[in-house]
Amino acid sequence: MFFAWLLYKLVFDFIIPVYRSTKVVRKQMSDMQQHMRQQYEEQQAAQNGYTQQPPVSRPAQKPGKDDYIDFEEIK
């Protein structure tokens, strides 16, 4: 009876959570590698002059008045 309980605890408290977390990590790594590969291919295409989309230019944002901190000169 003790070994059945121990086996139950081992399977449901250790093996299954480790399996699930490993599965999630592998999926995230695969997604990240695919994203990095896509960025690399886009960068290579842009360097070779074969861009599919024009680059998006963002207007420069001026810092707000609240972003500055007044200071006094110390002599």
C-alpha positions as CSV (number, residue, x, y, z in Angstrom):
1,M,0.0,0.0,0.0
2,F,2.8,2.4,0.8
3,F,4.6,1.7,-2.5
4,A,1.3,2.4,-4.4
5,W,0.9,5.7,-2.7
6,L,4.6,6.5,-3.3
7,L,4.3,5.6,-7.0
8,Y,1.1,7.8,-7.2
9,K,2.8,10.8,-5.6
10,L,5.9,10.3,-7.9
11,V,3.8,10.2,-11.1
12,F,1.3,13.0,-10.3
13,D,3.5,15.3,-8.3
14,F,6.7,15.0,-10.2
15,I,6.7,13.2,-13.6
16,I,3.6,14.8,-15.1
17,P,4.4,18.4,-14.1
18,V,8.0,18.0,-15.4
19,Y,6.6,16.6,-18.7
20,R,4.2,19.5,-19.1
21,S,6.8,22.1,-18.3
22,T,9.3,20.5,-20.7
23,K,6.6,20.5,-23.4
24,V,5.9,24.2,-22.9
25,V,9.6,25.2,-22.9
26,R,10.2,23.3,-26.1
27,K,7.3,25.0,-27.7
28,Q,8.5,28.5,-26.6
29,M,12.1,27.7,-27.8
30,S,10.7,26.6,-31.2
31,D,8.6,29.8,-31.5
32,M,11.6,31.9,-30.6
33,Q,13.9,30.2,-33.1
34,Q,11.3,30.6,-35.8
35,H,10.9,34.3,-35.0
36,M,14.7,34.8,-35.0
37,R,15.0,33.0,-38.3
38,Q,12.3,35.2,-39.8
39,Q,14.0,38.3,-38.6
40,Y,17.4,37.1,-40.0
41,E,15.9,36.4,-43.4
42,E,14.2,39.8,-43.5
43,Q,17.5,41.4,-42.6
44,Q,19.4,39.5,-45.2
45,A,16.8,40.4,-47.8
46,A,17.0,44.1,-46.8
47,Q,20.8,44.1,-47.1
48,N,20.5,42.5,-50.5
49,G,18.0,45.1,-51.6
50,Y,15.0,42.7,-51.9
51,T,12.7,44.3,-49.4
52,Q,9.1,43.2,-49.5
53,Q,7.8,46.0,-47.4
54,P,9.0,49.6,-47.2
55,P,10.5,50.5,-43.9
56,V,8.2,52.3,-41.6
57,S,9.4,55.7,-40.5
58,R,8.4,56.9,-37.1
59,P,8.2,60.6,-36.4
60,A,10.6,61.7,-33.7
61,Q,8.9,62.3,-30.4
62,K,9.9,65.3,-28.4
63,P,10.2,64.7,-24.7
64,G,7.4,66.1,-22.6
65,K,7.7,69.0,-20.2
66,D,7.4,66.6,-17.3
67,D,10.4,64.6,-18.4
68,Y,12.9,67.3,-17.2
69,I,14.0,67.8,-13.7
70,D,15.0,71.3,-12.6
71,F,18.5,71.5,-11.0
72,E,20.6,74.2,-9.4
73,E,24.2,74.6,-10.0
74,I,26.4,74.0,-7.0
75,K,29.5,76.3,-6.6
